[in-house]
Amino acid sequence: MNRSNAILTLIVLALPLALIGALASGPVTIDLGSALASGWRGEGSDAVILWQLRMPRALLAMVVGAALGMGGAAMQGMLRNPLAEPALLGVSSGAALAAILLLYYGLAWQAGWLLPLLAIGGAFAAVACVWLLAGRGASASRLVLAGVAINAFLSALMALALNYAPSMFAMQEIVFWLLGSLANRGWDQLLLAFPFVAVGALLLFSGRNYLRALSLGEASAVSLGYGGRRYPLAILLGIAAAVGAAVAVAGTIGFIGLVVPHLVRPLVRQDPGRLLWASALAGALLLLLADILVLNFIGAQELRIGAVTAFIGAPFFFWLIVSARRAGTL
Amino acid sequence: MRNSTLVVSCHGLAVERRRERVIEGFSCRLQPGELTAVVGPNGAGKSSLLQALAGVLSPAAGRIDFGELDSAAIPVARRAQLCAYLPQAEVPAWSLAVRDFVALGLLPWGKRVDRQRRVAAALRQVDARGFSERPVTQLSGGELRRVQLARLLVGEAPFLVADEPTAALDIRHQLQLMQNFRRQADSGRTVVLALHDLALAARYCDRILLLERGRLRAEGVPADVLKPELIGEVYGISCELRWRDGVADFVPLDLL
């Protein structure tokens, strides 16, 4: 086995270990073994903490991380640009704006599923706007441009919403939501997000050969049989479903979609197709590890996971630039 | 697995780019075993014609037949198996290893082919086996062209289309590339190249199509098309063209 495959195997093996780590992390110490053994319907506070609080949160971290990693890989592949991330298409902003409006009017807590569902709707609406604005036969670059424009408009709307926030409380809630968090997420959110992420993953994987062909450029991709609107549409809908659902339940968690594909690209011989599942795995692991950090952080305020990923992501970029400078590849 | 030969014929072809006609009333017949050069001034429609042949642009009118079939009626995956296309500037997006890059030419074939054998054979044809593991982003211009040619050849398509493949290459690489295309034609493929170098076109090609503002101005064997008066008129220059043993000596003199 060569080094790349060994690292990929390590990532796969590290996932269950990190899961156990996440289950063991939290403000109270629980007897993990007996709580696990007591099963799903187990009595006692340890079992309840494990099965109702920690397990869904840890699984959600993996699902959200996988969605963001995969979405980033698809986005970079489609735009042939290593600096692309899913937020570029306005997916995150669309979801965020819908969520903000709900928080704004204090409707968020009417039902646990209302906010995520509307946020997913927001993500799809944003992508629909991008698609319509880009128009017929849009090239990848026109799609990005449309995405940037829609994104800018949604950001303006968000700024407006914050500006006229009805109360300090609503504003604080919105800001915290924008930072991204996995706190207090349960089975409801997991069950809501998972089908969307799964469908998104299927759509993205169905476009893996399109992403491969695109590494030669758009004209070559068409000549290889990957023309038409079918493929970009599948990728766009896949990103909207997966990333939209992730943002809907966990807020905007940055940098995973940008950094993870970078990290694993050398492990899959730069293949934009295999990069999809490798980024999903690495994204799941990275977000789970970040959440372990959050869970073990002791402070008066909850440490938001979006802040943690940004703190991992930004220095990583410093390192990326420095190493590229040294190797003379940038 | 090898596709048989393919006659490609255009009938009253028109191509549009940004709602403007760039090719109009174009008819021709491209034969297996023939190396055809498409020449003409910048903006004459060479690239658009090639993109239409490769299925990148759809005809606005007329049709392109692959054998007996209208190529528009052939499923895209099958069409991609029949016709391989190398655009003018193909910049690889990722630093794929050379052999992975070449394997992309097998995408229309799915999993039905022996990838390793095909890629090795294609790399051998362009004399690039020595650097099959190098990242494509670190190749010299000449090496990259050879690797792109391997990508073009790997699917063993009977119809090859390349847009100015010799551009930006040194003289040795130009000759090497043209000889390779000559061999492809000799082995029964239908090959069409857009070329700016008229001497190369005269030396290696069986036929020349001269385009002027989207229309076919002249076609035929090099000696019939490459006449100083005609070339001078189409390009707006004065030039000298002498033939010595089938090799054209082309000297552009001045602007008209």
Contacts between the chains, C-beta under 8 A, distances in Angstrom:
chain1	res1	chain2	res2	distance
A	80	B	93	3.8
A	81	B	93	7.8
A	209	B	107	5.8
A	212	B	104	6.1
A	212	B	107	6.4
A	213	B	104	6.7
A	213	B	107	5.4
A	214	B	93	7.0
A	215	B	92	6.2
A	215	B	93	4.5
A	215	B	94	5.3
A	215	B	96	6.5
A	215	B	101	7.9
A	215	B	104	6.8
A	216	B	90	5.8
A	216	B	92	6.8
A	216	B	93	7.8
A	216	B	104	5.9
A	216	B	151	7.5
A	217	B	87	6.7
A	217	B	90	5.4
A	217	B	91	6.4
A	217	B	93	7.4
A	219	B	51	6.7
A	219	B	54	8.0
A	219	B	56	5.1
A	219	B	85	7.5
A	219	B	87	4.5
A	219	B	90	7.8
A	220	B	85	6.9
A	220	B	86	7.7
A	220	B	87	5.9
A	220	B	90	5.6
A	222	B	54	8.0
A	222	B	55	6.8
A	222	B	56	4.6
A	223	B	54	4.5
A	223	B	55	6.1
A	223	B	56	5.5
A	223	B	80	6.5
A	223	B	83	7.1
A	223	B	84	7.3
A	223	B	85	3.7
A	223	B	87	7.8
A	223	B	161	8.0
A	224	B	80	5.1
A	224	B	104	7.4
A	224	B	105	7.6
A	224	B	107	4.9
A	224	B	108	5.7
A	225	B	76	4.4
A	225	B	77	4.5
A	225	B	79	6.8
A	225	B	80	3.5
A	225	B	107	7.1
A	225	B	108	4.9
A	226	B	107	7.5
A	227	B	55	7.3
A	227	B	56	7.3
A	227	B	76	6.5
A	228	B	76	7.5
A	265	B	94	7.3
A	269	B	96	7.0
A	269	B	97	6.1
A	269	B	100	5.7
A	270	B	94	4.2
A	270	B	95	5.8
A	270	B	96	4.9
A	270	B	97	7.6
A	270	B	100	7.3
A	270	B	135	7.9
A	271	B	96	7.3
A	271	B	100	6.6
A	272	B	93	7.9
A	272	B	94	6.7
A	329	B	95	7.7
A	329	B	137	7.5
